[in-house]
């Protein structure tokens, strides 16, 4: 940085900028994001109004006032749409900011002083990314107030933000299911894609740690925190967020008690490991010893059958559509990282191998087992495949019969028949976490290509890295505009002619359900797509079948 003049000091010459962006600081306002995507920013001033819009979109108007009476945690209460059942101060990112963590503690301290109490239906938790956070919360006497509101330390690292919140209390879970309630979660995480936080919670909002505490006190999303009270204090008076929001001066006084010694002492022995770590048995030898019965780590098939030379480039002929998706199909939809649903293909596999439901763990924990992860591919409980409209979950139609089956089961049957598969999608295919299994999983299911309106940059690269062809429609075209339903048979040509970066390929889609008696059995739609292989080296990766075979062949020579 110093050599390039990017390291700024008092002696650094004033840089010349090619462009200048102006920000009016008076326009900056407190915000949350949700209920389904982190980019869906909602100003705090219209959060109540925004949730009303979400309710109208997701719940029939005649059911808006539906309530469920619940007895749990020693209390009896009612749950309705917008009830917050998870509030989590979490994420390695946001918990690394002492100002907001101290701010959350100060807000909790002031709330306790005013006599506010935690809502019995809110499952609160505290999971910072660093042990030092707990050290300085103790040092500033702010951990206890957070604990009094239910924000107890549950661990360090990935918890609720990746779907590891654990189950809701059974009475609350049952009430959500029986009442079909639009329950909510508020967390200080980075992402809130569908099905990521908790399978039973459909409205998930991202907020700063202090706002997580505030919403936990309110207990519901249909509240205007700027004008409505959080609750009543011990004196019977209404308590508003503005009454307990910490000042910048209060935050700075607390932050001043944090020193660098906390970090150096806290991690001085980080490479020593705990007693449990030291007690682990270490196999002898230079090679990893695979355990055939392990349901966590299994020898993957990615290096099987690799010849010394790459096979000749071939077109994709007579492919079937595994699924048709709309816009914003995230990597969490493609390869969930959270809890393994008890009625999923992955759950069936684990049960068949002697694993009880209580020990399923998460997809993230079992990502070393391809058998689990391939069964979890497109396994998000909130997945919406347009081949089965009105259905949520990993379902599809098996062609040509049109039978409704699990996506995994369909993929395995297509593999037995030797049928290649493709995916049709809209805009923003593959947005979200950079998740390698969102490319590995589709490969193992037999997906050869993705045709979308556009594909997220990192996911596009990952698809190429696994030998899956990323394709986009021509500008202005889409599956919908071309009249494609996913019931067609697809042939993609131009690959065998010599693939080049951003090559234009031809697609021929022959419909199954046409009355046309032509030689191909149906109406034919032809269109062009762009291969989103951007560089010559990406062409090499794809033609080798992915980056793993490419590297292996390089090492062999």
C-alpha positions in Angstrom: 0.0 0.0 0.0 2.8 2.4 0.9 4.6 1.8 -2.4 1.4 2.4 -4.4 0.6 5.5 -2.4 -2.5 4.0 -0.9 -1.3 4.1 2.7 -2.6 7.4 4.1 -0.6 9.3 6.7 -0.4 13.0 7.7 2.6 13.4 5.3 0.8 11.8 2.3 0.3 14.2 -0.6 -3.3 15.1 -1.2 -4.5 12.6 -3.9 -6.2 13.5 -7.1 -9.4 11.6 -7.6 -11.0 10.8 -11.0 -14.4 11.0 -9.5 -16.0 12.3 -6.3 -19.1 11.1 -4.5 -21.0 13.4 -2.2 -23.0 12.1 0.8 -25.3 14.4 2.7 -24.9 13.1 6.3 -28.3 14.5 7.2 -29.9 11.8 5.0 -28.3 8.9 6.9 -30.9 7.1 9.0 -31.3 4.0 11.1 -32.4 1.1 8.9 -33.1 -2.6 9.0 -33.2 -5.0 6.0 -35.7 -7.7 5.2 -37.6 -9.9 5.2 -35.9 -12.0 2.5 -32.7 -10.3 1.2 -30.0 -8.1 2.8 -30.3 -5.6 0.0 -33.9 -4.9 0.9 -33.2 -1.9 3.1 -36.1 -0.5 5.2 -35.7 2.8 7.0 -36.6 2.3 10.6 -39.2 5.1 10.2 -41.3 2.9 7.9 -40.5 -0.5 9.3 -44.0 -1.0 10.6 -45.5 0.1 7.2 -43.1 -2.2 5.4 -44.1 -5.2 7.5 -47.8 -4.4 6.7 -46.9 -4.7 3.0 -45.1 -8.0 3.6 -48.2 -9.3 5.5 -50.5 -8.3 2.7 -48.2 -10.1 0.2 -47.7 -13.3 2.2 -50.9 -13.8 4.2 -54.6 -13.6 3.0 -56.3 -10.5 4.4 -58.9 -12.5 6.2 -56.2 -14.2 8.3 -54.3 -11.0 9.3 -55.7 -11.0 12.8 -55.1 -14.7 13.5 -53.8 -15.4 17.0 -52.5 -18.5 18.7 -52.5 -18.9 22.5 -49.3 -20.4 23.8 -48.1 -21.6 27.2 -44.3 -21.8 27.3 -41.4 -20.7 29.5 -43.8 -20.4 32.5 -46.0 -17.9 30.8 -49.2 -17.8 28.7 -49.3 -15.4 25.8 -50.6 -14.9 22.3 -48.6 -15.1 19.1 -49.6 -13.5 15.8 -48.2 -12.5 12.5 -45.0 -10.5 13.1 -44.3 -12.0 16.5 -40.5 -12.0 17.0 -39.5 -15.5 18.1 -35.7 -15.2 17.5 -33.5 -12.2 18.4 -29.8 -12.8 18.0 -26.8 -10.6 18.5 -24.6 -12.6 16.1 -22.2 -12.5 13.1 -18.5 -12.2 13.2 -18.8 -9.0 11.2 -21.1 -6.9 13.3 -19.9 -8.2 16.7 -16.4 -7.0 15.8 -17.5 -3.4 16.2 -17.1 -2.4 19.9 -19.3 0.7 19.5 -22.4 -1.2 18.5 -21.8 -4.0 21.0 -21.3 -1.6 23.8 -24.4 0.3 22.5 -26.4 -2.9 22.8 -25.2 -3.4 26.3 -26.0 0.2 27.3 -29.5 0.0 25.8 -30.1 -3.2 27.8 -28.8 -1.6 31.0 -31.1 1.3 30.6 -34.1 -0.9 29.7 -33.5 -2.9 32.9 -33.2 0.3 34.9 -36.6 1.4 33.6 -38.2 -2.0 34.5 -38.6 -3.5 31.0 -38.6 -7.2 30.9 -37.9 -9.8 28.1 -40.8 -11.2 26.1 -41.3 -14.8 26.9 -41.8 -15.9 23.3 -38.5 -14.4 22.1 -35.5 -16.8 21.9 -32.6 -14.4 22.5 -28.9 -15.3 22.1 -25.5 -13.7 22.0 -22.8 -15.2 19.8 -19.9 -12.9 19.0 -17.1 -13.9 16.7 -14.4 -13.2 19.3 -14.0 -14.1 23.0 -12.7 -10.6 23.6 -16.2 -9.3 23.1 -17.3 -11.1 26.3 -14.2 -9.8 28.1 -14.9 -6.2 27.4 -18.7 -6.5 28.0 -17.7 -7.9 31.5 -15.1 -5.1 31.9 -17.8 -2.5 31.2 -20.5 -4.2 33.3 -22.7 -4.6 30.3 -22.9 -8.4 30.0 -25.2 -8.9 32.9 -27.9 -6.5 31.6 -27.8 -8.3 28.3 -28.2 -11.6 30.1 -31.1 -10.2 32.1 -32.9 -9.7 28.8 -32.1 -13.2 27.6 -29.0 -12.5 25.6 -26.8 -15.2 27.1 -23.6 -16.3 25.4 -24.3 -19.5 23.4 -21.0 -19.8 21.6 -18.5 -18.0 19.3 -18.8 -17.9 15.6 -21.5 -19.1 13.3 -24.8 -19.6 15.0 -28.1 -18.0 14.1 -26.7 -16.1 11.2 -26.1 -19.4 9.4 -29.2 -21.2 10.6 -27.7 -22.7 13.8 -30.2 -21.2 16.3 -31.4 -24.6 17.4 -35.1 -25.5 17.6 -37.8 -23.2 18.9 -39.6 -24.2 22.1 -42.1 -26.9 21.0 -45.2 -25.0 22.0 -44.1 -22.0 19.9 -43.1 -24.1 17.0 -46.5 -25.9 17.1 -48.4 -22.5 17.3 -46.5 -21.2 14.2 -47.3 -24.4 12.3 -51.0 -24.7 13.3 -51.7 -21.0 12.9 -49.6 -20.7 9.7 -48.1 -17.6 11.3 -45.7 -15.3 9.7 -43.2 -15.3 12.5 -40.2 -13.1 12.5 -36.5 -13.1 13.5 -34.3 -10.1 14.1 -30.5 -10.6 14.0 -27.3 -8.7 13.6 -26.1 -11.0 10.8 -25.1 -10.3 7.3 -27.7 -12.4 5.3 -31.3 -13.3 5.7 -32.1 -15.3 2.6 -35.2 -17.5 2.7 -34.9 -20.6 4.8 -31.4 -19.6 6.1 -32.2 -18.4 9.6 -34.8 -20.9 10.6 -37.1 -23.2 8.6 -40.2 -22.1 10.5 -39.6 -18.3 10.3 -40.5 -16.6 7.0 -39.8 -12.9 7.9 -36.1 -12.4 8.8 -34.7 -8.9 9.4 -31.1 -7.7 9.8 -30.4 -5.0 12.3 -27.7 -3.5 14.4 -27.1 -5.1 17.8 -28.8 -2.2 19.7 -31.9 -2.5 17.4 -31.9 -6.3 18.0 -32.3 -5.6 21.7 -34.9 -3.0 21.0 -37.0 -5.3 18.8 -36.6 -8.2 21.4 -38.1 -5.8 24.0 -41.0 -5.0 21.7 -41.5 -8.6 20.7 -43.1 -7.9 17.3 -42.4 -6.3 13.9 -45.7 -4.4 13.5 -44.4 -1.6 15.7 -43.0 1.8 15.0 -40.0 2.0 17.3 -39.7 5.8 16.8 -43.3 6.6 17.9 -44.6 3.6 19.9 -43.5 2.4 23.3 -41.4 -0.7 23.7 -43.4 -1.5 26.8 -44.3 -0.2 30.2 -41.7 0.4 32.9 -41.9 -0.5 36.6 -43.5 2.8 37.2 -46.4 2.0 34.8 -45.2 4.7 32.3 -44.6 4.0 28.7 -40.9 3.5 27.7 -39.9 4.5 24.2 -36.7 3.6 22.3 -35.6 7.3 22.5 -35.7 7.1 26.3 -33.1 4.3 26.5 -31.0 4.9 23.4 -27.4 5.5 24.5 -25.7 8.7 23.7 -22.4 8.8 21.8 -20.7 10.1 24.9 -21.9 7.1 26.9 -20.7 4.8 24.2 -17.3 6.4 24.1 -16.8 6.2 27.9 -17.4 2.5 27.8 -15.3 1.9 24.7 -12.4 3.7 26.3 -12.2 0.8 28.8 -11.3 -1.5 26.0 -7.6 -2.0 25.4 -5.4 -3.9 23.0 -4.1 -6.1 25.8 -7.5 -7.8 25.9 -6.9 -9.1 22.4 -3.3 -10.1 22.8 -3.9 -11.9 26.1 -7.1 -13.5 24.9 -5.4 -15.1 21.9 -1.8 -15.5 23.1 -2.3 -19.3 23.2 -4.6 -19.7 20.3 -2.4 -22.3 18.6 -2.1 -24.4 21.7 -5.7 -25.7 21.6 -8.0 -26.8 24.3 -7.5 -30.0 26.3 -10.3 -31.6 24.2 -8.3 -30.7 21.0 -5.1 -32.0 22.4 -6.8 -35.3 23.4 -7.8 -36.1 19.8 -6.2 -39.1 18.3 -4.0 -38.3 15.3 -3.5 -41.1 12.7 0.1 -41.9 11.6 1.3 -41.4 8.1 1.3 -38.7 5.4 -2.1 -39.6 3.9 -5.5 -39.0 5.3 -7.1 -42.1 6.6 -10.7 -42.3 5.4 -13.3 -43.8 7.7 -15.8 -45.8 5.6 -18.6 -45.5 8.2 -18.2 -41.7 8.8 -21.2 -39.6 8.0 -19.2 -36.4 8.3 -16.2 -36.9 6.0 -16.4 -39.2 3.0 -14.1 -39.7 0.0 -15.7 -37.4 -2.7 -16.1 -38.6 -6.3 -14.6 -35.5 -8.0 -11.4 -37.2 -9.0 -12.9 -40.5 -10.2 -12.5 -41.5 -13.8 -10.2 -38.7 -14.9 -8.2 -39.6 -18.0 -4.7 -38.3 -18.8 -6.2 -36.1 -21.5 -9.4 -34.2 -21.4 -12.3 -35.6 -23.4 -13.3 -33.9 -26.6 -15.7 -31.0 -26.2 -19.3 -32.0 -26.8 -22.6 -30.3 -27.2 -25.4 -30.9 -24.6 -28.0 -33.1 -26.3 -31.6 -33.9 -25.3 -31.3 -32.4 -21.8 -34.2 -32.2 -19.4 -35.0 -29.3 -17.1 -34.5 -30.2 -13.4 -36.1 -26.9 -12.2 -37.3 -23.5 -13.3 -36.7 -20.6 -11.0 -37.6 -16.9 -11.0 -35.4 -14.1 -9.9 -32.9 -14.0 -7.0 -32.4 -17.7 -6.6 -29.7 -17.6 -3.9 -26.9 -20.0 -3.0 -28.9 -20.7 0.2 -31.7 -22.0 -2.0 -29.3 -24.1 -4.0 -27.2 -25.4 -1.1 -28.6 -24.7 2.3 -26.2 -24.5 5.2 -28.5 -24.7 8.2 -30.6 -27.4 9.8 -31.4 -30.6 7.9 -35.2 -31.0 7.6 -36.5 -34.2 9.1 -38.4 -35.1 5.9 -35.6 -34.4 3.5 -33.6 -36.7 1.3 -30.5 -35.9 3.4 -32.4 -36.9 6.5 -33.4 -40.2 5.0 -29.7 -40.9 4.2 -28.6 -40.1 7.7 -31.3 -42.3 9.2 -30.3 -45.1 6.9 -26.8 -44.8 8.3 -27.9 -45.0 11.9 -28.0 -41.3 12.7 -30.8 -40.1 15.0 -32.7 -36.9 14.2 -31.2 -35.2 17.3 -27.8 -35.8 15.8 -28.5 -34.6 12.2 -26.5 -31.4 12.8 -26.5 -29.0 9.9 -25.6 -29.1 6.2 -22.7 -26.8 7.0 -21.3 -29.3 9.6 -21.6 -32.2 7.1 -20.2 -30.5 4.0 -17.3 -33.0 4.1 -19.9 -35.7 3.1 -21.0 -35.4 -0.6 -23.8 -37.9 -0.1 -25.5 -35.5 2.4 -24.7 -32.3 0.4 -25.9 -33.6 -2.9 -29.2 -34.7 -1.3 -29.5 -31.2 0.1 -28.9 -29.5 -3.2 -32.0 -27.4 -4.1 -33.2 -28.6 -0.7 -34.2 -25.3 0.8 -37.6 -25.5 2.5 -38.6 -22.2 0.9 -37.6 -23.2 -2.6 -40.2 -22.4 -5.3 -39.8 -24.4 -8.5 -42.0 -23.1 -11.2 -42.5 -26.6 -12.5 -44.6 -27.2 -9.4 -46.4 -23.9 -8.8 -47.8 -23.2 -5.4 -45.4 -25.7 -3.8 -42.6 -24.8 -1.4 -39.7 -27.1 -1.0 -37.4 -29.4 -3.1 -40.0 -30.8 -5.5 -40.1 -31.0 -9.3 -41.7 -32.9 -12.2 -40.1 -35.9 -13.7 -40.4 -36.0 -17.5 -41.8 -37.2 -19.8 -44.5 -38.6 -17.4 -44.8 -35.4 -15.4 -44.7 -37.2 -12.1 -44.1 -34.9 -9.0 -41.1 -36.2 -7.1 -38.2 -34.9 -5.0 -35.6 -33.0 -6.9 -32.9 -35.4 -5.7 -34.9 -38.5 -6.7 -35.6 -37.0 -10.2 -31.9 -36.3 -10.7 -30.9 -39.8 -9.8 -33.5 -41.3 -12.2 -32.3 -39.0 -15.0 -28.7 -40.2 -14.3 -29.8 -43.8 -14.6 -31.3 -43.0 -17.9 -28.3 -41.0 -19.1 -30.2 -37.8 -19.4 -28.2 -34.5 -18.9 -29.9 -31.8 -17.0 -30.2 -28.0 -17.1 -31.6 -25.2 -14.9 -33.7 -22.3 -16.2 -33.7 -19.1 -14.1 -34.4 -15.4 -14.1 -32.3 -12.6 -12.8 -29.6 -12.7 -10.1 -29.1 -16.5 -10.2 -26.7 -17.5 -7.5 -26.6 -14.4 -5.4 -25.6 -14.7 -1.7 -22.8 -16.4 0.1 -19.9 -17.7 -2.0 -20.7 -21.3 -1.4 -18.7 -24.0 -3.3 -21.4 -26.6 -2.8 -23.9 -24.5 -4.8 -21.8 -25.6 -7.8 -20.6 -29.0 -6.5 -24.1 -30.2 -5.6 -25.7 -29.4 -9.0 -22.8 -31.2 -10.7 -23.4 -34.4 -8.7 -27.1 -34.2 -9.6 -26.1 -34.2 -13.3 -26.6 -30.5 -14.1 -24.6 -29.6 -17.2 -25.7 -26.0 -17.8 -27.6 -23.1 -16.2 -29.5 -20.8 -18.5 -30.5 -17.6 -16.7 -31.1 -13.9 -17.4 -28.0 -13.1 -15.4 -25.7 -15.1 -13.1 -23.9 -13.7 -10.0 -20.2 -13.1 -10.6 -18.7 -15.5 -8.0 -21.2 -18.2 -8.5 -20.6 -18.0 -12.3 -16.9 -18.7 -11.6 -17.8 -21.5 -9.3 -20.0 -23.2 -11.9 -17.1 -23.1 -14.4 -14.8 -24.4 -11.7 -17.0 -27.5 -11.5 -17.5 -28.0 -15.2 -21.0 -26.6 -15.4 -21.7 -24.2 -18.4 -23.1 -20.8 -17.3 -25.3 -19.3 -20.0 -27.4 -16.2 -20.2 -30.3 -15.3 -22.5 -29.8 -12.5 -25.0 -30.6 -9.0 -23.8 -34.4 -8.6 -23.5 -35.1 -12.3 -23.6 -36.1 -14.7 -20.8 -37.6 -18.1 -20.4 -41.0 -16.3 -20.1 -40.6 -14.2 -23.2 -39.6 -17.2 -25.2 -42.5 -19.2 -23.9 -40.3 -21.8 -22.3 -42.0 -23.9 -19.5 -39.4 -26.4 -18.6 -41.3 -29.3 -20.1 -39.1 -29.2 -23.2 -36.1 -31.2 -24.3 -33.0 -29.0 -24.8 -30.1 -29.3 -27.1 -27.2 -26.8 -26.8 -24.9 -26.6 -29.8 -21.7 -24.7 -30.5 -19.5 -26.1 -27.7 -18.1 -28.8 -29.9 -17.2 -26.3 -32.6 -14.6 -24.7 -30.4 -15.6 -22.8 -27.3 -14.3 -19.2 -26.9 -14.9 -16.6 -24.2 -18.4 -15.2 -24.4 -19.3 -17.4 -27.3 -22.8 -17.3 -28.7 -24.4 -20.8 -28.6 -27.6 -22.1 -30.1 -30.4 -23.7 -28.1 -33.1 -25.9 -29.5 -36.1 -26.6 -27.2 -38.6 -29.2 -28.3 -41.9 -29.1 -26.3 -43.4 -32.3 -24.9 -46.9 -31.1 -24.6 -47.6 -30.0 -28.1 -50.2 -31.2 -30.5 -47.7 -30.9 -33.4 -47.0 -34.2 -35.0 -43.7 -33.2 -36.5 -40.7 -35.6 -36.6 -39.4 -34.2 -33.3 -42.8 -34.7 -31.6 -43.5 -31.1 -30.6 -43.2 -27.3 -31.3 -39.6 -26.2 -31.5 -38.2 -23.0 -30.0 -34.7 -21.9 -31.1 -32.8 -19.1 -29.5 -29.2 -17.9 -28.8 -27.4 -17.8 -25.4 -24.1 -16.3 -24.3 -21.6 -18.5 -22.7 -20.5 -16.6 -19.6 -17.0 -18.0 -19.8 -15.0 -14.8 -19.7 -11.4 -15.7 -20.2 -9.2 -18.3 -22.0 -8.2 -19.9 -18.8 -11.9 -20.4 -17.9 -12.4 -22.0 -21.2 -9.6 -24.5 -20.3 -11.2 -25.1 -16.9 -14.6 -25.9 -18.5 -13.1 -28.1 -21.3 -11.2 -30.1 -18.7 -14.4 -30.7 -16.7 -13.6 -28.2 -14.0 -10.7 -26.8 -12.2 -10.0 -30.0 -10.2 -9.3 -32.2 -13.3 -7.4 -29.3 -14.8 -5.0 -29.0 -11.9 -4.7 -32.8 -11.6 -3.7 -33.0 -15.2 -1.2 -30.1 -14.8 0.4 -31.9 -11.9 0.6 -35.2 -13.8 2.6 -33.5 -16.6 
